[in-house]
Each structure stands twice: as C-alpha cells, then as structure tokens.
Amino acid sequence: MESVGQKLRAIRLQRGLTLEDISAKTRISTKNLQAIERDDLSPIGSSFFYKSFVRQFAQQLDLDYSELAAAVQSLTAALPEPLMPGQTASGVALPSVPALRSRRRKGLHWISSFTSLMVMLVACSTLYSMWQNSRASLQARISGFVSSFTDHSMGQSSGTMASNAPQTSPSERDPAASAALAASAPAPSAPFRVELSAIERSWLSIVADGQETFTGVLETAETKVLEGHETARIRMGNAGGLNVVFNGRAIGSLGPRGQVRTVVFTRTGYETFEPAAAPAAHLTLVPFIPTGE
C-alpha cells in the first residue's frame, strides 16, 4: 500500500510536474513539499498545516483528497499534541514571573512641574505687560484727540465772538442809550460780580476799593473774575477784545477793538469813560519884518 507521499509523488511525475511548479501555484515552499513526499512531518510540526498542505497538493494534481484522508489521519496521529502556553515538553508548567516594573527616579519628578509653572508665569506676565502698553497708548490717543478737539472748538468760538464784537459794541450807541443800559442793571443787595473773558490778547488794569488787584496782559480764552467789592475801576487796553458779564448778565465788549476804555463798576451799575481827545497843536506864526540893515 502506497503512503501519502509516495502516491502524491507518483502522480506528480506521471503528469510531468516539478516541485517548483506546485510551489508556484500553492505558495508552499519546496522544502515542505519534499517533506510531504518523504512522509516526514517534522519540518512542518503541526497536523493542521500538514493536512492543509496535502489538500492543496492533491488539488493541483486533480486528486480527490478523500482518497488520502485515512492515510493522512494515521500519519498525524503520531504527532504530539501542541503545547499550551506556559507548558514545556515534559508537561510541567513554567513558573510565573511577574513583569519588571520600571522605577522612576525619585526627587526629579518635580522638575517638569516646576518648568511648566515657570513657563506659565512668564507667558502671563508677557501678556499683562502687552495689555498695559496697549492701554496706555489708547489713553494717550484719546487724550490727544479730546485736547485737539477742545482747542479747535475754543478757537472757532473765539473767532465768532471776535467777528460779532463790533456789532454789540456800546461805543456805537449814543450816550443816552449807554446811560439807560447802565441804569437798567439790577441793583443787587450783595457786592457786584464782574467776569472779563479775553476774546483777543488784551492789556488790563483793575483797581478794586481803591487798591490795585491786577495789572497785566490777559491772554486769549483767559478769564478774570472780580467779586466781593463795593467799587472797581477797570482800564482796558483793547476794549473790543474783552467780553464782559456783569452780575450774571452778558454785556459784551465795551468798545471797539484796539481802543482804550475805562469802566467804573458799582453795586448799582457801571459807567464807561472814553479817553480824552488830544489837544490840537497850535502853530504860532512870527512875522518877519525886514529892517533894511
């Protein structure tokens, strides 16, 4: 009776096939095919793989595997049972050894935490300083814008008041109108209050209750307030450049621009004095009488 290997070899040679041809079609190495034809199962070592290899070998030779099943079973019965994990060939289980655990070095694990903390502190301080710089820059821009807008508005209002000053100048009114305006001023029960606002740069001299309280130049947009006195004499070097408010009532300018005016304020009203006209120069002609000498 032929064995499995002998029968497979005989049919292969009869069909004129080589082991390389069978290996190319089944992807089984020629070493394992030679071991099958020799009925040597040691190179394969597993009954499962041996049965699978024999089945594929027989299919390439158009041989029914059922004709070889009994012989294959008798060959694989001599193979030892596969060992379970942890067993040896003698059947004694290997002792279980616990896996080695990696030990961390003590005393160095805090370095990573400290480094992370320092990086976070540096990042926070950088962001805070950037925020402070941007905030200071924004405040400076806002202050500059407000200042320029205020200066522009004050300049426009000063120009408007200066252009309207000749229209409200008391010098263009007759003396009767000036006297009527002075008489219509309310008579307060308390000392009077005078506010002088410079529309233009003007020289100013103030004598209150017989004492000189101010002498100097009042710059544009500056204001001088006089209150708590019984009488006051104010001399203006540029009457049209000053805006006057007497006891809360706006009077305007007390003369044309560039003209000197003297105003006396009392509790009951005020009175303006124009500068005296300069006397005309007289020319004396001395006749020339020839003597004949």
Sequence and secondary structure as in RCSB ss.txt:
>XXXX:A:sequence
MESVGQKLRAIRLQRGLTLEDISAKTRISTKNLQAIERDDLSPIGSSFFYKSFVRQFAQQLDLDYSELAAAVQSL
TAALPEPLMPGQTASGVALPSVPALRSRRRKGLHWISSFTSLMVMLVACSTLYSMWQNSRASLQARISGFVSSFT
DHSMGQSSGTMASNAPQTSPSERDPAASAALAASAPAPSAPFRVELSAIERSWLSIVADGQETFTGVLETAETKV
LEGHETARIRMGNAGGLNVVFNGRAIGSLGPRGQVRTVVFTRTGYETFEPAAAPAAHLTLVPFIPTGE
>XXXX:A:secstr
   HHHHHHHHHHHHT  HHHHHHHH   HHHHHHHHTT  TTT  HHHHHHHHHHHHHHTT  GGGTHHHHHHH
HTTS     TTB TTS B            TT THHHHHHHHHHHHHHHHHHHHHHHHHHHHHHHHHHHHHHHHH
HHHHHHHHHHHHHHGGGG GGGS HHHHHHHHHHS   SS EEEEEEESS EEEEEEETTEEEEEEEE TT EEE
EEEES EEEEES GGGEEEEETTEEEE SS TT  EEEEE SS EEEE                    
